[in-house]
């Protein structure tokens, strides 16, 4: 639940990707940009239940799953899975769900063997 809060999501993802070793995984969670997410994350969580302070979220900064998937692929990672997260306000617990309309997770991996970038200089290439 941080992607929608950082100043530059692409730079943030680039930094995270650099920390993922070959064969490693990265799990991201964020909020989708839908009418449902506005109702739940902004109207519900900020104004009705006051679970988070008013102004915590900005609808325009919410990220749709395919936008996040494209950004993750652009930094050299492979998207492995997308899954929703549903919140139960009575139990105050999240459960994994097929519903991506509000909160969701993206699982990404760094391939074991990644092609060398044409922008690497010879000192960075493996021998």
N, C-alpha and C positions, 0 to 999 in steps of 0.2 A: 504494500500500500504506500509506495513512495514515488513511483514513476510520475504520477500526476502532480507531484509537489516540487520536483526539481526544476531549476531554471532552464536547463538545456537537456531534455531527455536523450537526445542522440549522443551527446558527449558523455552523459552518465552511463549509457549502455556500452559505449566504446570502452570506458574505464572498466566496467564490470567484465566485459568480454576479455580484456587483456589479463584478467585475473583467473580466468577459467583455463585449466590445464587441458591438454588433449585427452579426450575421453571423459572430461569433467562435465558437471551439470550446473545449470543456473536456473533457479526458480524465481519467477517474478509474480507479483500479484498487484492488481490495480483495479480501477473502476472503469467500466465501459461507458461510452457516451451515448446513452439512450434516454428516452422519456422515463423508463423504469428506474434507471440509476439516479436521475434527478429527483424523482419522488422519494426514493429510499435514502440516498446519501446526503442530499441537501435538505429537502423539505422534512423528511423523517428524522434523520440523525442530528441535523443542526437546529431546526426550528421546533419540531414537535417534541422529540424526546430529549433534546439537549445532550445527547451522548457525546458529541464533540462540539467545540466552540463554533458559533456562527461565523462564517467566513473561512472555515477550514478548507472547503472545497470550492473550486471554480469549474463549472460545467464545461467550459471551453477547453480545459486542460485534461479532461477525461480522455482516455485512449481506447479506441475500438480495437478488438482483438487482431484484425487483419493489419491494422496500422502498426501495432506492437510487433507482430510477426515479421512484417517487412523490415522494421527497424532492427530487429534482432538478427535477421539474415544479412542485413547490410553491414553488420560488424563482424561477420564471419562465423556466426553460430547457426546451428540447425534447430528448427522448431520440432520438438518431439511430441508435444501434447498441449492441448488447451482444455481447461476444466473450470467449471463455475464454482462459486462458493456462495452458499445460501446462508443467511443469518436468521436465527430464531430469536426474536427479541425476548421471549419468555424465559428460555434457558440461557440466553446470551451466549450461544455457541454457534460456530460456523460448521457447516458440513459440505463435503464435496458434492457437486451437482453437475448435471449436464447443461444447466441454465447459465449462459454467459452474459445475460442481459444486465446484470448489476456488477457484482464482484467476480473476478476470474483470475485464474493462474495460467501462466505460460511456462512450460518446461522446455529448456533449450540445452543443447550440448555442443561441445567443441569436438569436431571429428578427430579421430585418432591421428589420421594423416591429413594435414591440410596443405593444399598447394601453396608454394611460395608466392608471395605477392610480387608483381613486377616492380613494385616501388621499393623493395628491400635492396639495400646495397650489398656488395659482396661480403662485407664483414659480418652481416647478419645471417647469411645463408649457411646452411649446414654443409659440412664437408662430406 
